[in-house]
Amino acid sequence: MLPIGTAAAIIAITLWTIASTISKKISRGLGANLVTFLYLAVSIVPIAIGTVAIGTYSISTAGALLAALAGLFLSLGFISTFKALTTEHLSSVIAVSEIYPVVFVLFGILVLGQTINEIQLVSMVVIFAGAAMIITTEKLRLNKMMIPAVVGAVSWTIYWIIMTYSIHSAGTFALPILISRVVGIPFAIIFLLINRNAVSELKLLGKKIKASRMVMVMVALTIIASFSDAVGDTVFGITIGSSVLVIGAALVALQPMVVSFFGFLFYKEKLTKVQFLGLATMFAGAFVLSVL
């Protein structure tokens, strides 16, 4: 039987994959800044429901401040990733965003004192090696247009590290995640206002709303993606608070493999031979890791 922390990581991957697949379409239609604002605003609802269901409302001042600080990096991570999705392949962007599981593995071992055996270590190295192959071109060069995705990955890495401290400090995962999302909204608005291109996009979008129902469809898709992402974050909070953070983080690195399939299915994205090899490598590592 799978540990609850491992099962939670698998569920989170599924939900995040749904959100990521939809996000590529809505980022092109609404723009990265507006999508980030809608993502955070809508996501408050399912997370608030989860917080009430859990019934734990107390949190230390330090835990609350850490969660609030994490909201800044959460917002920046969303904007940067959505920006990359407007021009680059879904599979490549999401693969880059999975840098943070690598950091989580090191964090779990070095800071939290969690242990793994030799086979698990090799499996995780194989998974990360496969992810590295996915983000390269046929000439093994990193696409410069992927810089926003790298910024997003670094932001989310910092976000989850801060949230780990906040969750362990609070003794619960839902409330810190809720605080980070609420605080992330004003940061998203600030990023929106200081971005001249984003303001122009909003004015143009206002004209489109009057002329087309397609924008409303985009908003509806944003709501679905936001719910999926929010529930995924909340569920992953279980993994963070468990004793299998290292294993859960390694499994999250499997997401690019799943996303690559959806990218091909819905957006007709084609992978290079190196990227296909990366997918196969990640699958092998994840399979070994999951059966141990």
Beta strands, then each sheet from edge to edge (+ up, - down):
end
